[in-house]
């Protein structure tokens, strides 16, 4: 497997602040939950305000109770999450090609040919499978 990403590298910022129970279950299957749990904090709840005045709150203390081994929303920022997953990928021989974009793809007999661009260099890679995982931007 190979991963391409048009970004310069992993983010230093966090747009996402928490990890849901299902992600933690997958992390457990991958053998990395023990690297996440001590570095996060279960969310107790959420408080909402209107024009600076408290409006309401909800408790998250028992979210998923009796449904998962992780019955909480874990506060664990996106930048830490990305770094951990990148470490796991690269240790398992899956390179990440940063600053690389997909220019085109072509279905062949049982394979896919992709044209990639890294800075001024264009290359072609043939693969058995192609997965677009960049949300709404996937081809």
One Martini backbone bead per residue (centre of mass of N, CA, C, O) as a GRO file, in nm:
protein
  139
    1UNK     BB    1   0.099   0.035   0.015
    2UNK     BB    2  -0.011   0.375  -0.061
    3UNK     BB    3   0.022   0.723   0.024
    4UNK     BB    4  -0.139   1.024  -0.069
    5UNK     BB    5  -0.052   1.383  -0.022
    6UNK     BB    6  -0.080   1.734  -0.065
    7UNK     BB    7   0.048   1.782   0.179
    8UNK     BB    8   0.342   1.845   0.365
    9UNK     BB    9   0.200   1.715   0.626
   10UNK     BB   10   0.124   1.690   0.919
   11UNK     BB   11  -0.064   1.831   1.141
   12UNK     BB   12  -0.059   2.102   1.398
   13UNK     BB   13  -0.360   2.095   1.400
   14UNK     BB   14  -0.715   2.108   1.532
   15UNK     BB   15  -1.039   2.024   1.426
   16UNK     BB   16  -1.035   1.778   1.602
   17UNK     BB   17  -1.097   1.675   1.957
   18UNK     BB   18  -1.222   1.377   1.912
   19UNK     BB   19  -1.293   1.029   2.003
   20UNK     BB   20  -1.470   0.765   1.928
   21UNK     BB   21  -1.553   0.450   2.011
   22UNK     BB   22  -1.509   0.313   1.734
   23UNK     BB   23  -1.215   0.401   1.703
   24UNK     BB   24  -1.116   0.258   1.960
   25UNK     BB   25  -1.187  -0.025   1.864
   26UNK     BB   26  -0.994  -0.020   1.623
   27UNK     BB   27  -0.740   0.037   1.786
   28UNK     BB   28  -0.751  -0.227   1.940
   29UNK     BB   29  -0.721  -0.410   1.687
   30UNK     BB   30  -0.435  -0.264   1.615
   31UNK     BB   31  -0.278  -0.208   1.904
   32UNK     BB   32  -0.322   0.133   1.999
   33UNK     BB   33  -0.498   0.215   2.247
   34UNK     BB   34  -0.260   0.234   2.464
   35UNK     BB   35  -0.159   0.513   2.317
   36UNK     BB   36  -0.425   0.690   2.367
   37UNK     BB   37  -0.565   0.683   2.649
   38UNK     BB   38  -0.334   0.833   2.828
   39UNK     BB   39  -0.365   1.104   2.616
   40UNK     BB   40  -0.653   1.132   2.719
   41UNK     BB   41  -1.003   1.255   2.782
   42UNK     BB   42  -1.291   1.221   2.914
   43UNK     BB   43  -1.595   1.347   2.851
   44UNK     BB   44  -1.841   1.487   3.055
   45UNK     BB   45  -1.939   1.735   2.862
   46UNK     BB   46  -2.171   1.995   2.749
   47UNK     BB   47  -2.175   2.349   2.690
   48UNK     BB   48  -2.421   2.606   2.642
   49UNK     BB   49  -2.439   2.929   2.480
   50UNK     BB   50  -2.598   3.262   2.480
   51UNK     BB   51  -2.443   3.540   2.468
   52UNK     BB   52  -2.265   3.424   2.728
   53UNK     BB   53  -2.503   3.242   2.831
   54UNK     BB   54  -2.622   2.995   2.990
   55UNK     BB   55  -2.840   2.730   2.861
   56UNK     BB   56  -2.699   2.433   2.844
   57UNK     BB   57  -2.661   2.073   2.911
   58UNK     BB   58  -2.461   1.771   2.869
   59UNK     BB   59  -2.410   1.440   2.929
   60UNK     BB   60  -2.120   1.198   2.865
   61UNK     BB   61  -2.059   0.976   3.083
   62UNK     BB   62  -2.275   0.734   2.946
   63UNK     BB   63  -2.183   0.701   2.664
   64UNK     BB   64  -2.232   0.369   2.571
   65UNK     BB   65  -2.338   0.207   2.782
   66UNK     BB   66  -2.319  -0.139   2.729
   67UNK     BB   67  -2.176  -0.110   2.407
   68UNK     BB   68  -1.874  -0.049   2.511
   69UNK     BB   69  -1.541  -0.023   2.621
   70UNK     BB   70  -1.595   0.302   2.526
   71UNK     BB   71  -1.811   0.508   2.719
   72UNK     BB   72  -1.686   0.763   2.538
   73UNK     BB   73  -1.545   1.076   2.480
   74UNK     BB   74  -1.226   1.140   2.351
   75UNK     BB   75  -0.985   1.366   2.426
   76UNK     BB   76  -0.815   1.382   2.102
   77UNK     BB   77  -0.627   1.527   1.891
   78UNK     BB   78  -0.565   1.530   1.557
   79UNK     BB   79  -0.253   1.558   1.560
   80UNK     BB   80  -0.207   1.303   1.733
   81UNK     BB   81  -0.358   1.105   1.555
   82UNK     BB   82  -0.189   1.139   1.297
   83UNK     BB   83   0.085   1.060   1.418
   84UNK     BB   84   0.011   0.776   1.505
   85UNK     BB   85  -0.081   0.666   1.226
   86UNK     BB   86   0.185   0.726   1.083
   87UNK     BB   87   0.361   0.543   1.254
   88UNK     BB   88   0.212   0.279   1.189
   89UNK     BB   89   0.244   0.286   0.882
   90UNK     BB   90   0.560   0.312   0.860
   91UNK     BB   91   0.625   0.054   1.033
   92UNK     BB   92   0.437  -0.114   0.803
   93UNK     BB   93   0.533  -0.027   0.507
   94UNK     BB   94   0.373   0.267   0.454
   95UNK     BB   95   0.400   0.507   0.250
   96UNK     BB   96   0.420   0.870   0.242
   97UNK     BB   97   0.328   1.107  -0.011
   98UNK     BB   98   0.406   1.414  -0.007
   99UNK     BB   99   0.313   1.650  -0.223
  100UNK     BB  100   0.080   1.467  -0.369
  101UNK     BB  101  -0.100   1.418  -0.676
  102UNK     BB  102  -0.389   1.339  -0.851
  103UNK     BB  103  -0.444   1.350  -1.196
  104UNK     BB  104  -0.505   1.039  -1.281
  105UNK     BB  105  -0.721   0.766  -1.403
  106UNK     BB  106  -0.707   0.405  -1.507
  107UNK     BB  107  -0.875   0.139  -1.621
  108UNK     BB  108  -0.783  -0.188  -1.616
  109UNK     BB  109  -0.705  -0.516  -1.613
  110UNK     BB  110  -0.738  -0.539  -1.271
  111UNK     BB  111  -0.641  -0.232  -1.276
  112UNK     BB  112  -0.467   0.080  -1.182
  113UNK     BB  113  -0.382   0.388  -1.328
  114UNK     BB  114  -0.169   0.645  -1.198
  115UNK     BB  115  -0.127   0.996  -1.190
  116UNK     BB  116   0.149   1.169  -1.049
  117UNK     BB  117   0.234   1.465  -0.842
  118UNK     BB  118   0.568   1.600  -0.759
  119UNK     BB  119   0.578   1.889  -0.819
  120UNK     BB  120   0.750   1.848  -1.133
  121UNK     BB  121   0.681   1.543  -1.101
  122UNK     BB  122   0.580   1.271  -1.312
  123UNK     BB  123   0.391   0.966  -1.242
  124UNK     BB  124   0.341   0.609  -1.265
  125UNK     BB  125   0.094   0.392  -1.111
  126UNK     BB  126   0.033   0.050  -1.042
  127UNK     BB  127  -0.276  -0.102  -0.922
  128UNK     BB  128  -0.526  -0.293  -0.773
  129UNK     BB  129  -0.605  -0.044  -0.585
  130UNK     BB  130  -0.837   0.237  -0.519
  131UNK     BB  131  -0.853   0.487  -0.259
  132UNK     BB  132  -1.071   0.743  -0.165
  133UNK     BB  133  -0.995   0.959   0.145
  134UNK     BB  134  -1.102   1.291   0.092
  135UNK     BB  135  -1.389   1.297   0.073
  136UNK     BB  136  -1.534   1.523  -0.140
  137UNK     BB  137  -1.246   1.506  -0.314
  138UNK     BB  138  -1.295   1.250  -0.436
  139UNK     BB  139  -1.292   1.081  -0.751
   0.00000   0.00000   0.00000
